[in-house]
Amino acid sequence: MIARPGTLARLVRIAAVCSFLLLLSSAAPAQSRTSTPNPQPSPESKHDGDVDFATRVDEMRTLLIIKEQKKAYEENVARAKEAQKLAADLKTSYEAKDAFTPEDQKKLERLEKLTRRIRNEAGGSDAKDAPNDLPSTLKSAVSSLADMAEGLCKEVKNTPRRVLSASIIGQANKLIGIIRFVRDKVQ
């Protein structure tokens, strides 16, 4: 018997479709089996060579997050210490000369930047209103600047790293207000 040329092509297509359907039907149950979560093996059935990598990855992520938070906290404490030192230097310099040098004005700008950064790290934002209890003289403002910077440093050191502190934000806002007052008086 001689097959017609169209019949052979038709048989090849039918065989290909059947093979494709057979392949799909065997893949469907395999997908449904792997999509269910694997039950946790009991401690008795766990062998020494078995390692649960998902748990280890989660632990490593948690450790990295904690390490990152600790680093940010330590940087914030370092900023507070630098702000305290700058304010003390400004007070000493002003008491010695009764004026601010251009270097002192740069220190004042640096102090303001550090204080803003400390406030932002504590969860605060830019306050547009000036504090009501500003000192009356430049000398008392410089003195309170140093005292407030010291208080801010103590607050930052004593506050845990995961806490959004309203007292740090308030202290920083007051300090920024006094810095602006001093800068306006000097210029």
C-alpha positions as CSV (number, residue, x, y, z in Angstrom):
1,M,0.0,0.0,0.0
2,I,1.3,3.4,-0.9
3,A,0.6,6.3,1.3
4,R,-0.3,9.6,-0.1
5,P,2.1,12.5,0.5
6,G,-0.5,14.5,2.6
7,T,-1.3,11.5,4.8
8,L,2.3,11.1,6.0
9,A,2.5,14.7,7.0
10,R,-0.8,14.5,8.7
11,L,0.4,11.4,10.7
12,V,3.6,13.3,11.8
13,R,1.5,16.2,13.0
14,I,-0.8,13.9,15.0
15,A,2.1,12.2,16.5
16,A,3.7,15.5,17.4
17,V,0.5,16.8,19.0
18,C,0.0,13.5,21.0
19,S,3.6,13.7,22.2
20,F,3.1,17.3,23.2
21,L,-0.1,16.5,25.1
22,L,1.6,13.5,26.8
23,L,4.5,15.8,27.9
24,L,2.0,18.3,29.3
25,S,0.0,15.8,31.2
26,S,3.2,14.4,32.9
27,A,4.4,17.9,33.8
28,A,1.2,19.0,35.4
29,P,1.3,16.6,38.4
30,A,5.0,17.4,39.0
31,Q,4.2,21.1,39.2
32,S,1.4,20.5,41.7
33,R,3.7,18.4,43.9
34,T,6.5,21.0,44.1
35,S,4.2,24.0,44.7
36,T,3.1,22.8,48.1
37,P,5.5,23.8,50.9
38,N,7.9,21.2,52.1
39,P,7.0,20.0,55.6
40,Q,9.6,20.6,58.2
41,P,11.4,17.3,59.0
42,S,11.2,16.3,62.6
43,P,14.4,16.6,64.6
44,E,14.7,12.8,64.8
45,S,14.7,12.4,61.0
46,K,17.2,15.1,60.4
47,H,20.6,13.8,59.4
48,D,23.9,15.5,60.2
49,G,24.4,16.4,56.5
50,D,20.9,18.1,56.1
51,V,21.0,21.9,56.3
52,D,18.0,24.2,56.2
53,F,19.4,27.0,54.0
54,A,16.2,29.1,54.2
55,T,16.6,29.5,57.9
56,R,20.3,30.4,57.6
57,V,19.6,33.0,54.9
58,D,17.0,34.6,57.2
59,E,19.4,34.6,60.1
60,M,22.1,36.2,58.0
61,R,19.6,38.9,56.8
62,T,18.6,39.6,60.4
63,L,22.2,39.9,61.5
64,L,23.0,42.2,58.6
65,I,20.1,44.5,59.5
66,I,21.1,44.6,63.1
67,K,24.7,45.3,62.1
68,E,23.5,48.2,59.8
69,Q,21.3,49.6,62.6
70,K,24.2,49.5,65.1
71,K,26.5,51.2,62.6
72,A,24.0,54.0,62.0
73,Y,23.5,54.4,65.8
74,E,27.3,54.6,66.4
75,E,27.6,57.2,63.6
76,N,24.8,59.3,65.2
77,V,26.6,59.1,68.6
78,A,29.8,60.3,66.8
79,R,27.9,63.2,65.3
80,A,26.5,64.1,68.7
81,K,30.0,64.0,70.2
82,E,31.4,66.2,67.4
83,A,28.5,68.7,67.9
84,Q,29.3,68.9,71.6
85,K,32.9,69.5,70.9
86,L,32.2,72.2,68.3
87,A,29.8,74.0,70.6
88,A,32.4,73.9,73.4
89,D,35.0,75.2,71.0
90,L,32.7,78.0,69.9
91,K,32.0,79.0,73.5
92,T,35.7,79.0,74.4
93,S,36.5,81.0,71.3
94,Y,33.8,83.6,71.9
95,E,34.6,84.0,75.6
96,A,38.3,84.7,74.6
97,K,37.6,87.2,71.8
98,D,34.0,88.4,72.3
99,A,33.6,87.9,68.5
100,F,33.4,85.1,66.0
101,T,36.2,84.5,63.4
102,P,35.4,83.2,59.9
103,E,36.7,79.8,61.2
104,D,34.1,80.0,64.1
105,Q,31.4,80.7,61.6
106,K,32.3,77.6,59.7
107,K,32.2,75.6,62.9
108,L,28.7,77.1,63.5
109,E,27.6,75.9,60.1
110,R,29.0,72.5,60.7
111,L,27.3,72.4,64.1
112,E,23.9,73.2,62.4
113,K,24.4,70.5,59.8
114,L,25.3,67.9,62.4
115,T,22.3,68.9,64.6
116,R,20.0,68.6,61.6
117,R,21.3,65.2,60.8
118,I,20.9,64.0,64.4
119,R,17.3,65.3,64.4
120,N,16.5,63.6,61.1
121,E,18.0,60.3,62.3
122,A,15.8,60.5,65.4
123,G,12.7,60.7,63.2
124,G,12.2,64.5,63.1
125,S,11.8,66.9,60.3
126,D,12.5,70.5,59.5
127,A,10.7,72.8,62.0
128,K,9.8,76.2,60.5
129,D,8.9,78.0,63.7
130,A,11.6,79.5,65.9
131,P,11.8,78.5,69.6
132,N,10.1,81.0,72.0
133,D,12.7,80.9,74.7
134,L,15.7,82.5,72.8
135,P,18.4,84.2,74.9
136,S,18.5,87.9,74.9
137,T,22.3,88.4,74.4
138,L,24.8,86.8,72.1
139,K,27.0,85.8,75.1
140,S,24.1,83.9,76.8
141,A,23.2,82.3,73.4
142,V,26.7,81.0,72.9
143,S,26.7,79.7,76.5
144,S,23.3,78.0,76.1
145,L,24.5,76.6,72.7
146,A,27.2,74.7,74.5
147,D,24.9,73.5,77.2
148,M,22.3,72.3,74.8
149,A,24.8,70.5,72.6
150,E,26.0,68.7,75.7
151,G,22.5,67.8,76.6
152,L,21.8,66.6,73.1
153,C,24.9,64.4,73.2
154,K,23.8,62.8,76.4
155,E,20.3,62.2,75.0
156,V,21.6,60.5,71.9
157,K,24.0,58.3,74.0
158,N,21.2,57.2,76.4
159,T,18.5,56.5,73.7
160,P,18.4,53.0,72.3
161,R,19.1,52.7,68.6
162,R,15.6,51.6,67.6
163,V,13.8,54.4,69.4
164,L,12.3,57.5,67.7
165,S,12.9,60.0,70.5
166,A,10.8,63.1,70.8
167,S,13.2,64.6,73.4
168,I,16.1,64.3,70.9
169,I,14.0,66.0,68.2
170,G,12.9,68.8,70.6
171,Q,16.4,69.3,71.9
172,A,17.8,69.4,68.3
173,N,15.1,71.9,67.2
174,K,15.9,74.2,70.1
175,L,19.6,73.9,69.3
176,I,19.0,74.8,65.7
177,G,16.9,77.8,66.7
178,I,19.8,79.1,68.9
179,I,22.3,78.4,66.1
180,R,20.2,80.5,63.8
181,F,19.9,83.3,66.4
182,V,23.7,83.3,66.9
183,R,24.3,83.3,63.2
184,D,21.9,86.2,62.6
185,K,23.5,88.3,65.4
186,V,27.0,87.6,64.1
187,Q,26.3,88.6,60.5
